[in-house]
Amino acid sequence: MLRRSPMMLALLTLLAVSFVSPLQGQPAQAQKQKAKGNAKAKQNLVPKGGERNVYKQVDDSELPLYVYSPEKRKPNENVPAVVFFFGGGWAKGSPAQFETHCQHLADRGIVAVNVEYRVTSRYPVKVEDCVEDAKSAMRWVRANAERFGIDPDRIAAAGGSAGGHLAACTALVNDINAETDDLSVSAEPNAMILFNPALGVAPVDRMTAEMQQKMAAVADRARGSMKAVSPLTFSSTKQPPMIMFFGTEDDLLGPAKLFMEDSEKAGNSCKLVTYEGQKHAFFNREPYRGLTTQEMDKFLVDLDWLPPASQR
């Protein structure tokens, strides 16, 4: 009998990879309750604030993103933008995760974009499809930069966990693109802001044996090899400036440190901010949501994308 090791189960839990089987023969009342629950869950996918736009249609499904624009800006001024991708192990989650970050940036005077992409619990997709959606969203934002007063040369990709993985893929994975995308429009960000991203999603020799086993446990997430969608595969290539936030007790920190080592050797700017004793997804709760938002703000100030907070 095949048994999953505790390490495999830990990674699956960490990335929130889940499978839901339909229940058959439910009583009518149970079906009604389930329908109400599904409707409420769907409603919870929509973040507060932001202008809804459809960036892509796949079959009969519209994929929206939500644009948070600053209320006050100079006439004809083009400002930076930050595009957020939610986490959830490519299986679940919603843009609501980053609604407070988006509002913060809009209040600070730049545009924020909150993206819905396909996940495995709601669509028959693999990780490559998630990467395609992320790149489609980046292209849509850049193609519509004039409409929203965005500087097309100052667009950052941001995200948490699996969303951080997708944000990194927009910068590093060149060979995966949606057939409907206009490839003349670049999907590459000009900066990256990553909240405990999954950067090493395929085993490599430099990983510990334990981490290699954990990475192997998610191999079925991809159509092909997870190596093709693992940012660590491309960590020695040219990259935009980036910042990462991690708890010191996060299992994904090890691969991220390998990524950072390669990135810096290649001459890239890669900053790691750690929080002692914190585990995966720590940034979703206070005080760490606020603390990481402050660090994100400082990073954008250092890039000269934002004025210092004292000048607000």
Secondary structure, DSSP 4 states (H G I P E B T S, - for coil): -----HHHHHHHHHTT----PPP-S--HHHHHHHHHHHHHHHHHTSPSSSEEEEEEEETTEEEEEEEE--S---TT--EEEEEEE--STTTS--GGGGHHHHHHHHHHTSEEEEE----TTTSS--HHHHHHHHHHHHHHHHHTHHHHTEEEEEEEEEEETHHHHHHHHHHH--S---TTS-TTS----SEEEEES-----S--TTS-HHHHHHHHTTGGGSSS-GGGG-GGGGTTS----EEEEEETT-TTHHHHHHHHHHHHHTT--EEEEEETT--TTGGGSTTHHHHHHHHHHHHHHHTTSS--GGG-
